[in-house]
Amino acid sequence: MPASSPAPASRYRVLAVTVDKEAEAALSSELSSLAELCIVAEMHDLLAEAEGTVPQAIILDLDSLAERNGMATEEVEAARARFPGVPILALTRGRVAARRMRSQGVRTLVAPVDPDALIGTVAAMLRGEAVADGLTGPTERRSLGQLIGSSEPMQRVYEAILRLADSSTTVLIRGESGSGKELAARAIVSHGRRRGSPFISLNCAALPESLIEAELFGHERGAYTGADRARPGQIELAHTGTLFLDEIATLTLPLQTKLLRVLEDREVRRIGGNTPRSIDFRLITATNEDLEQMVAQGRFREDLYYRINVVPLDMPPLREREGDIPLLVDHYLKLFCSTEGKELMRCEPDAIEILEDYAWPGNVRELENLIQRLVLMVGGPVIEARHLPKNVLYASTARHESLLIPEEGLDFDREMERIEAAYLRAALRRADGVKKDAGKLLNLTPRQMKYLCQKHGL
């Protein structure tokens, strides 16, 4: 039977699922003044109780629900499907579960829950301070264009992109390799008034110096050997649209000078030609280099630097985007499983926690490549911690629990014997089989070394 608190003189109705008596008492005590509260033990009871009515908020005690992947994903999706647009608050003791729920746009509080935080969160939900898909605020997004992430650094990126989109000002996108600089440029274009016009993307580091000038500025017929026909350059092709120059710091000083002239005159001359062609384009550039240092060293023109650095946009590295990895993993699993024609795979919580502890020097591109590899190489439907590459496992502080102690447990004495034997073999290999020298490596006396070698048959 559902346990309900007395109905206050309020138009609000809150539905909750929990079997925890302490949680039930706390919810009833703290929230009865805010809304009519209905608490049930099972999700189907919640759906039945709400038949014919629409609540203003839903509270799910994840630890009380039948869990899948270590969290109640199915139950959350069921609540969303039954009550689209109704904000959901998830309560859990699990750090991984909390991160996953937040990455999926669900307000989450980690137990034990502070009463003031609970009241404030539910009150905000009842006031409508959550958007229709259950996100934690009116400006919070899970994605923008092809950018994926709901972390605070990504919210700042989304806000900047939307502010810049309709402008024609020049933007310099800065960030580490693989952090999504081109995706940010595409998002700026796709949300602006030039979205239907050409988007020309050129990686300045991908072409040899002998070709980059012709690629940028175009050439007339006969301009050089092999130029058997006239061809417009990338700048000219970007007319009325957007030109994105990635890795602009790799341009040579002579090319920087020519680009500066184009930006100042808004005209381009093809190689071998004398007729200037007027162009209207928006310039977006990107780099992972320290341009200020390059200017100081004379490797980048100062006047060009000020031309392109009108509005800087910094892309955060993945290691600073707390909570985004579960969302990105889910996105790439869906993408690559679909591409490879495989049934949708999932990543177990221990593996997610290890991925979250890794520093990701290659950023999102490295994570994307890893998920694609795992989709191809893991035989079953579940990606476990043991499937992750060694460099990720060794760099993770979370690996110890999941790797040292498997779910089924272990024989401690036997494991210690195995580790002891492994150290002995490693020391003997290092000492070319000389037991006296191997003993020194392990700080063992000759008697101890002899005993251990006899014990393990070495």
N, C-alpha and C positions, 0 to 999 in steps of 0.2 A: 504494500500500500504506500502511495506517495506520502511523504511528510511535508506539510505545508505550514508556513508561518501565517499568522493572522494577516488578513489583507488590509493594508493601510489605505488611507484616502489618497490613492495615487493611481494614475493611468498606466503606470509602468508594470510590466510583468516579466520576471526573470525565471528561466528554467535552468535547473542544475542537475548534474549526474554525479553521484558519489556513493560509495558504500562505507566510507570512513566516517564513523560516528563523530569523531572530534571535528572533522571538516564540516560535517552537516550542522553540528551545533554552532561552529564559528560562523558559517554562512548565515544561519538563521539569526544569530545574535547581531551580526554586524550589518546585515543588509535589509532587515525587516523594515527599517525606517525609510528605505529608499524605494522599495517596490514590493509587490506581491511576489513571494518566492515559493516556487514549487521544486522540491527536491525528490529525485527518484534514484533507484539503484541501477537501472539498466537503460541503455539507449532506446530500446523498443518501448519502454515505459514512458520515456520522455516524449517520443513521437506520438504515442497514444494520448498522453495527457494534453498535448498541444493541438490535438485534432480540432480544426475549426477556428483556431486562434493563432495569432502571430505574436510571439514574445518580442520584447525590446532588446533582450540580451540573453545569451546562453553561456553557462559556465560548465566546463567539462573537467572533472578530476581524472586526468589521464592515467594515473596509477590505479584507478578503480576500474578502468575499462579493459576489455579483452584486447591485449596488445598485439600489434604486428610490427615487425622490424624494431621491436623495443619501444614502440609508441603507438597510440591509437589513431593511426592515419585514417583507417576506414571509417571510424566513428566520427571523426572531424568532417570528413567529406560527406558523410550521410547527413550530418547536421546542416552543412552548407547547402546541400541539395534540397533538403526539406524546407529550409528557411533562408533562401537567397537574400542577401543584403542585411541579415541580422548579425551584429558583431558577436564574436565568440571569444571567451576568455578561457585559456587552458591553464590548469594548475598541475604542477609536476615537481617531483623531487630530482628528476634526472636532468643533468646539465646538457647531455646530448639531445634528449627529447625537447628540452626548452629551445635549443638552437634550431632544431628542425622545425618546430612549430612557428617560431618567429620568422624563419626564412620563408615559410609558406603563408605569411601574412596574418598569423593568428596572435593576438595579444597573449602574452604568457607571463605568469608569475611563478617563481621557483619557491617551493615549500621549504621550511615553514614560512608562511606568508605573513608579512606585516599587516595588521588590521587597517592601518591608515592607507597603505598601498592598495589593499583590496577595495576599500570604500572609494578611494579616489579614482581607481581604474573603472569600477562599475559605474560610478556616477558620470564619468566622462563618456562611457559607452551609452548610457541612457540619455545623455544630452546630445547624442548624435555626433560625437567627435571621433567617429570611425567611419571610413568610407564604405561603400556598399559591399566590397569584397572582404571586409573584415580586417583591413589593415589598421595599423596602430595610430593613424593620424591622417588628416585630410591631405597632406602633401606626400605621404610615404608611398613609394612605388616598389614593385618587385622587378620591374624591367622598364627599359626605354629603348625602343628600336631593338637592336640586337644586343644591347647591354643588359646583363642579368645581375641582379643583386639588390638586396633590401637594406644593407648596412648603412650606417650614418654617413660614411664617406661617399657612398654611391648616391645617397639622397642629395648631397651637396653638388655632385656632378650633374645629376638630373636637373636640379634647379638652375644651374648655370647654363646648361644646354638649352633649356626652354626659354631662358631669358635672351640667349644669343640667337635663337633660331631665325627670327624674322628680321634681324639686323643684317646689314651687308658688311659689317666691320670685319677686319682681319683677326683671326684667332690662332694662337700658338698653343698646341696641345703638348704637354710635357708629361713624361712618365717612363717607367722602366720598360724594357722590351717585353712584349707579350701582355701588357696591361690593358690593351683595348683602345689604343689611340685612334686607329682608323674607324673602329665602330663608333667612337664618340663623334668623329667627323661626319660619318654617315647619319647619325642621329640628329646632329645639328641641321643637316640639309633636309632630312625627311620631315622635320617639323617646321620648316621655314617656307617662305614664299618662293624659293627657287627649287622646290622639291621636284617639279615636273621638268626641270631643265637639266642639261648635261652635268654629270658628276664625273670628273676626270681625276683618277688617282694614279700617282706616280711615285714609286719608291726610288728616291735619288741614289740610294746605295746599291740598287740591284743592277744598274747598268754601268758598263765601263765608261771611263772619262771620254773616250773617243766617240761614243754614241749619245751621251746624255744631252749635249748641246742641240743636236738635230732632233732629238726626241722632245725637248722642251720648246724649241723655237721653230721647228720645221725647216724645210729647205726648198729652193727652187730647182728646176731641172738643170742639170749640169753644174750644180754648185760644187760638187766634188766627185771623184771617181765612184761610179756606181749609182749616182743620183740620176737615174734615167727618167724620172718623172717628178713633178712638184708634189710636195706633201706638207699638209699643215702640221704644226707641232701641237703638243698637249695644251699649251696655253691658249692657242687659237681655238682648239676644239672645245675649250671650256667656256666659250663666248655665251653669255646670258646665264651661265650656270656657276659651278663651283670647281675650283682647282685645289686638289689636296696633294701637297708635297710632303711625303713622309721622309724622315731622316734628312731633313734639309741641311743639317750641319755637315754633310758629306760633300756638298757642292764646293767646287774649287773657287778661289777668289775671282778669277775672270768670269765665271758663270754667275757668281754672286753679283758682280757689277752689272751684267746684262739683265739679270732678274730685277735688280733695283731700278734700272732704267724703265723697264716695262711697268713696274708698279707706279713709278712717278708719272710717266707719260700716258699710261693706259693704251699703249700701242706696242705692237710686236712686229719685228722685221725678220722674215725668214732668212736663213743662211743663203747667201748668193743673191739676195734681192735687195732692192732699194726702196720699195714702196711700203710705207708703214700701214698696218692694218689696225683699225680701232677695235678694241675689245672691251667687253663689260663682263667681268667675272669677280667672284668672291674668292679670296685666298684663305685657305686653312693649311697650316703647316704643323709638323710634329717632329719631335726629336727626343732622344733619351740622353743627349749630351748636355754638358754644362756650357751653355752659350756664353754666359758672362765671362767664364774663364777663357773661352776661345777668343772672345773679343779682346780681352786683356793681353792675350798672347799673339794677337794679330792674325789669327787663323779664321776669323769671321768678321765681316765688315760691320762696324758699329752702326752706320746709317741703315744698313739692311736689318740689323737686329731691332732697331727701334721701329722700322716699318712693319715687321712681322709680329712683334711683341705688343700689339695694341691691347688685346685681351688675352691673358694667359689662362689656360685651363689645365689643372693638374689632375692626372689620373692616379688614383691611389694604388699601391701594390697590393696584391692579393693577401699578403700576410697581415695587412692592416684592415681588412674588410671582415670584421667579426660577424659570423653567422651566415656569410654568403656561400660557403663551400657546399653545404647540403643542397642549397638551391641550384648551384651550378652543376653539381653531380647529378641531380635529378634531371636537369635540362639535357645534359649530354648523354645520359643513359637513354632517355626517350629518343633523342636525335639519332644516335648511332645504332640502337636496337632496331629502329624503324628503317634506317638506311641498309642495315645488314639483313633485314628480314627475320630478325630474331624476336622471340617473346621478351616482353619487357623485363629487364633484370632489376635487382635492387641491391643496395649496399648496406651491409649490416652496421649497427651503431658503433661497434669497436673500430671498424675500418674508417667510418666517418670521423671518429675522434682522432685517429692517427692522421688522417688527411688534414684535419684542422690544426694539428700541432706542427705540421711541416711548414717550412719557410717559403716554399714556392719561388725559387729564384727566377724561374721562367714564367711566373705569374699565370694568368688564365690560359694562355696558350699551352703551357706545360700541363696544366690540369686537363685541358681538352684532349691533348695527345694521350695522356695516361688513361682516361676513361675509354677512348677509342680502342686502345690496346687491350684493356681489360675485357671489353665487350667481345673482342675477337678471340682472346686467349682463354678466358674462364669458361669451363665446360658447363657448369650448372647455372641456375637462375640467380644465385646469390654471390655477391662479391664479398669475400671475407678478408680479415686482416692478413692472413697468410698469403693471399694473392697479390698483395701490394709489393712493389719492387723494393729491393734491399735498401736503396738510398733513402727512400721515404721512411721505411721502418726504423732504420738506424738513427735517423734524425729526429724521430718522434719520442717525446717524453711519455706519450700514452702507450707506447708499445709494450712496456714491461708487463702490465697486468694481462693484456690479451695474448701475448706471446709466451710468457713464462708460465702462466697458469691457464691451460685450456679449460673450456667449459666443463669437460668431464672430470676435471681434477687430475692429479698425478701422484705417483709413488715418490715421496720426497727422498727417501733413502736411495732408491734406485737412480733418481735424477742427480743426486749429489755424486754418486759413484760414476755416472756418465761424464759429468763435468770434470771430476778429478782425473779420469782417464784421458779426457780430451786435452787438459793442460799438460799432462805428462807427455803425450804424443807430440804436441806442439813444441815443447821444450826440447825433446830429443831430436826433432827435425832441425830446429834452430842450431843445436849443438852437434849436428852431424852424427848423432848416435852416441856421443860420449856422455855417459850418465853423470860423471862428476861435473862436467860443464853444464849439463841440463839442470842438475840440482842447484847450482849456483844461480841460474836464471830464476828458479822458483824459491830461492832462499831456503833450501832444504839441506840438512846435514847429509853426508854420505850414507849414514845408517838409515835415515828416513827415506832417502831416494831409493836405496836398495829394497827396503820393505815395500814401498808403493809399486815399484816395478814388478816385484814378485806377485804382489796382490792382483795386479791387472795383467799379468802375463806378458810384460814388455821386456 
